Amino acid sequence: MAGVICELRAGPAAGWLIDFFSDDRFVRFLLDVIFRAEAPLQMGGLVFCKFPKLEPGMAQGRIGRPGAEQSNTSVTSGEVILKAFS
């Protein structure tokens, strides 16, 4: 399964910890949410800010993942780099 980091168990409950940046559908959703935001959008502990390079339809473009080793997650769409810091 792409993006699986590890299996989680708590008593009878089990699941998977997944890197959602490995899922193009999630990345497209995130780009769309950021593009539609009129002002900085806060969702829980996350804050999304739109920058001028983000254009309509960019969420439908080719999603890429840089091959270099990094300490945080990065994906690209056109000239935009979406980074997740933890």
Order of alpha helices (4+ residues) and beta strands (2+ residues): beta-beta-alpha-beta-beta-beta-beta-beta
